[in-house]
């Protein structure tokens, strides 16, 4: 018999990046009494990973719960960046409603559209929270109109168009139903969630069905499957079956060794849990996202959302540079392969493929940021490897070669509009809209091939002097748009191995911008700078001044060196060309040519030109 769990609400917090989801969850935790009065709580407590805290973004969805009166509200904090859309897609299967957070100044942004579309497709009720209402430039009433327009564009139902609006300042811990009447606490947001998000429904007496939507890992208990109980009741030491709707052959009998529910930020061990509860299950070594834990008598899998396919790929390979093995802990192909395939356990948007050689693996993901976060994580774990230039994944549709397209939304001051239009036009971008935006900016909307954005973001910041805002979201596949011009600047390549010295660097800096300073160890074929011209050039940064009876090495002190450009991982990935690699170690990021020897590089280049000319 279908019944409701009126004491539970399951809700996901969704929004565009930087609109304040995690800060909002912080306040809900604080005002629900989750923390002790004297407990020291860090800001953005849900962003638990080092990279999340450093970059100020949520990468992995997190579960927590708060108590408000007689109700328990299970909250899922989701990522706001488009590259981690797979996290959002799957956790929405675990909730009965969403809180859509929108910035009171910026209004709906590209990722707002993406996450809202996913929620509406699943027919989930929406509570709209207009956050940052305390900003001096806040425009709450206009943002409400923009959100309603977005609902209509996405074909929302009448019930969804009647979604309640709450106005909040998560930083100040207040919410109100009227932006002209200041709130005192988050009470009205709590009550709106309870009144508008339906209680989970299910049958406590029916056979067990629990859909696993997230995988966690613990050094002590191994893999932990997290999901919502759709029907039945689960007990510790129960014998269950694991089945998967997409893998008909998968059927495995398991025992539930430990069962947890969420209380605040903690996982609390319990003996049993009934339908509607979000639980974590440990003791099952072969549990994966999309699996259903069922009763042995009725192993009926639940449908699982088909995650959007990857759009970009790059090759990860074993480091074979002259400095290989000097800085990393895990350097072999076996280490690299095991670590990449382990990532598949928790990241449903990722794809790993073996290549013709055992030394390299093709890794596909949702975007440059998605893959760069994986690279940075592995680097911090002690891995040493090389990655090649990112490539987009083409598809054949109705016999025609198609490529992934992005909708790009750019806000720039008017003086930079011409520069942006020119650059994106050369990258096969087509402008679909242009209108004045808030704050004296101009909003430009482009449809552009995903490959046209590779290497553009840093150029964009330079062209707009840091004043531009660029957001993009995947829009689908379209016929191939043709060749895109290669980068306009070549590489400065080290001529010989050794230590870079001031005299050599001083002579090299006239050729372009350097990436290294004095005292840095280099090897022949390593990229040490960016040429001011379009071709590559070899420079001798290890060259020392010859001593004579007329001059001394002390005169080197008079040389003035321009400070080198410190390249981040994303900047390195954007800069490298087809014949270059990024060498990633726990201590260093180096760019290099695939072929280190200059003579062999010339031969390879000549062969490529002959093939191109049809000889």
ABEGO torsion letter per residue (X at the ends): XBBBBAABBBBBBBBBBGAGAAAAAAAAAAAAGABBAABBBBBGAABABAAAAAAGBBABBBBBBBBBEABBBBBBBBBABAAAAAAAAAAAAABABBBBBBBAAAEBBAAAAAAAAAAAAAGBBBBBBBBGAABAABBAAAAAAAAAAAAAAAGBBAAAAABBBBBBBAAAGBBBABAABBBABAAAAAAAAAAABBBBBEBAABBBBBBBABBBBBAAAEBBBBBBBABEBBBBGBBBBBBBAABAABBBBBBBABBBBBBEABBBBBABBBBGBBBBBBGBAABBBGBBBBBAABBBBBBBBBBBBBABBBBBBBBABAABGAABABABAAAAAAAAAAAAAABAABBBBBBABAABBBBBBAEAAAAAAAAAAAAAAGBBBBBBBBBBBBBBBGGBBBBBBBBBBBBBBAAAAAAAAAAAAAAGBBBABBBBBBGGBBBBBBBBBAAAABGAAAAAAAAAGGABBBBBBBAEBBBBAEBBBBBABBBBBBABBEBBBAAAAAAAAAAEBBABBBGBBBBBGBBABBBABABBBBBBAABBBBBBAABBAAAAAABBBBBBBBBBAAAAAAABBAABBBBBBAABBBBBBABABAAAAAAAAAAAAAAAAGX
